[in-house]
Amino acid sequence: MRTKAAGNYAVSGGKPVVLAVARASDLMKIGKQDDCKVVEDPRVSRCELSLKEKVPKEVYEVEWDLIMVDAPTGYHDGAPGRMKAIYTAGLMGRNRAEGETDVFVHDVDRVVEDEFSKTFLCEGYLIEEEGRLRHFIIPSHKTRLGRPFCPL
């Protein structure tokens, strides 16, 4: 029997000037473009929302059963925000070979976390919300080719 090692990784969201919460509406528009609806390895994605820099390679080498998005700071206009972390968590779940990934997003009472989680983790994959925590189950999109980014 083989067991996966559990781990957690602190991942920087990039330069705050580039990803500031104040830019969230621009990033939402970018996220709705065709490049951001392609399910592929986040490291090669052409979508600006995909976390590529400052992410340990080990993060992308594991098919995570659970991803918790609770950083970086996102509660004021100068903060880096969680836009890329939310998008990338969904992409990692969709990109796994098979199975599902449970994705939890904290602080969904805030506008950015609310809108980005519903859009990029998809309301159709939303399983439960309790207080400020939202739970999505993201299925592999590799097991059923042609699956839309979000369920219709």
Secondary structure in CASP SS format (residue, H / E / C, confidence):
PFRMAT SS
TARGET T0000
AUTHOR 0000-0000-0000
METHOD secondary structure of the structure
MODEL  1
M C 1.00
R C 1.00
T C 1.00
K C 1.00
A C 1.00
A C 1.00
G C 1.00
N C 1.00
Y C 1.00
A C 1.00
V C 1.00
S C 1.00
G C 1.00
G C 1.00
K C 1.00
P H 1.00
V H 1.00
V H 1.00
L H 1.00
A C 1.00
V H 1.00
A H 1.00
R H 1.00
A H 1.00
S H 1.00
D H 1.00
L H 1.00
M H 1.00
K H 1.00
I H 1.00
G H 1.00
K C 1.00
Q C 1.00
D H 1.00
D H 1.00
C H 1.00
K H 1.00
V C 1.00
V C 1.00
E C 1.00
D C 1.00
P C 1.00
R C 1.00
V C 1.00
S C 1.00
R C 1.00
C C 1.00
E C 1.00
L C 1.00
S C 1.00
L C 1.00
K C 1.00
E C 1.00
K C 1.00
V C 1.00
P C 1.00
K H 1.00
E H 1.00
V H 1.00
Y H 1.00
E H 1.00
V C 1.00
E C 1.00
W C 1.00
D C 1.00
L E 1.00
I E 1.00
M E 1.00
V E 1.00
D C 1.00
A C 1.00
P C 1.00
T C 1.00
G C 1.00
Y C 1.00
H C 1.00
D C 1.00
G C 1.00
A C 1.00
P C 1.00
G C 1.00
R C 1.00
M H 1.00
K H 1.00
A H 1.00
I H 1.00
Y H 1.00
T H 1.00
A H 1.00
G H 1.00
L H 1.00
M H 1.00
G H 1.00
R H 1.00
N H 1.00
R C 1.00
A C 1.00
E C 1.00
G C 1.00
E E 1.00
T E 1.00
D E 1.00
V E 1.00
F E 1.00
V E 1.00
H E 1.00
D C 1.00
V C 1.00
D C 1.00
R C 1.00
V H 1.00
V H 1.00
E H 1.00
D H 1.00
E H 1.00
F H 1.00
S H 1.00
K H 1.00
T H 1.00
F H 1.00
L H 1.00
C H 1.00
E H 1.00
G H 1.00
Y H 1.00
L E 1.00
I E 1.00
E E 1.00
E E 1.00
E E 1.00
G C 1.00
R C 1.00
L E 1.00
R E 1.00
H E 1.00
F E 1.00
I E 1.00
I E 1.00
P E 1.00
S C 1.00
H C 1.00
K C 1.00
T C 1.00
R C 1.00
L C 1.00
G C 1.00
R C 1.00
P C 1.00
F C 1.00
C C 1.00
P C 1.00
L C 1.00
END
